[in-house]
Amino acid sequence: MSLSPTVLIELSSQHLVYDFHSIIYLGADHFTARVRDLSNGWWNYNGMWEYGVLRRDHVQNTADLLYNGRRRVVFLIYSRHNH
C-alpha cells in the first residue's frame, strides 16, 4: 500500500484536488488516528493515552503512516484543496 499526498479527480469540466489529511487505524481493541496540521506536522490521537489529547508525532516518511503500534490503516481522509 502506498499513500498519495494528493488525489486529482476530473469530472466533466471540474478538476478537483484533494490533499491527504488524516488516517484512522483499528486494532488492539480500539482506534487511533493521525492528523496532519497546516505546517505538514503530524499529531497522534489515542483515547487511551493522556485523556485523548493530541500529541505531536514524529513521522519520518509515508511508510511510518501505514501502522500505528499494532493497529493498521482502515481509513484515509483527504480534504479538498481550494485553489
C-alpha positions in Angstrom: 0.0 0.0 0.0 1.2 3.5 -0.7 -0.2 6.8 0.3 -0.6 9.5 -2.3 -0.2 13.1 -0.9 -2.8 14.4 -3.4 -5.6 12.9 -5.4 -6.9 14.5 -8.7 -10.4 13.8 -9.8 -11.6 15.1 -13.2 -15.4 15.4 -13.6 -16.7 17.0 -16.8 -15.2 20.5 -16.6 -14.1 20.3 -13.0 -10.6 19.4 -11.8 -10.8 18.6 -8.1 -7.7 18.2 -6.0 -7.7 16.6 -2.6 -4.8 16.6 -0.1 -4.1 13.8 2.3 -5.1 15.0 5.8 -5.8 12.2 8.3 -5.6 8.5 8.9 -7.6 6.2 11.2 -6.2 2.8 12.5 -8.0 -0.1 14.0 -6.6 -2.9 16.2 -5.8 -3.8 19.8 -9.5 -3.3 20.7 -9.7 0.4 19.8 -8.9 3.0 17.2 -6.2 5.6 16.9 -5.7 8.4 14.4 -3.1 10.7 13.0 -3.9 14.2 11.8 -1.7 16.5 9.7 -1.6 20.2 10.6 -1.2 23.1 8.2 2.6 23.1 8.5 2.6 19.4 7.5 3.4 18.2 11.0 1.7 15.1 12.3 -0.3 14.6 15.5 -1.3 11.3 17.1 -4.6 10.7 18.8 -5.1 7.7 21.2 -8.0 7.9 23.6 -6.3 5.5 25.9 -3.3 7.8 26.4 -3.3 11.2 28.0 -7.1 11.5 28.1 -7.3 11.6 24.4 -5.3 14.8 23.9 -3.4 15.0 20.6 0.3 14.5 20.9 3.0 15.6 18.4 4.1 12.7 16.3 7.5 12.0 14.7 6.5 10.6 11.3 9.7 10.3 9.2 8.1 9.0 5.9 4.9 7.6 4.4 5.9 4.0 5.5 5.6 5.2 9.1 2.0 6.1 8.4 1.0 2.5 7.5 1.0 1.3 11.1 0.4 2.9 14.5 1.7 0.4 17.0 -0.2 -2.8 16.4 -3.0 -1.0 14.6 -3.5 -1.0 10.8 -4.9 1.6 8.4 -8.6 1.4 7.8 -9.5 4.9 6.6 -7.5 7.6 4.7 -9.1 11.0 4.9 -8.5 13.7 2.2 -9.6 17.3 2.3 -10.5 19.3 -0.8 -7.7 21.7 -1.9 -9.2 25.1 -2.6 -7.3 27.0 -5.4 
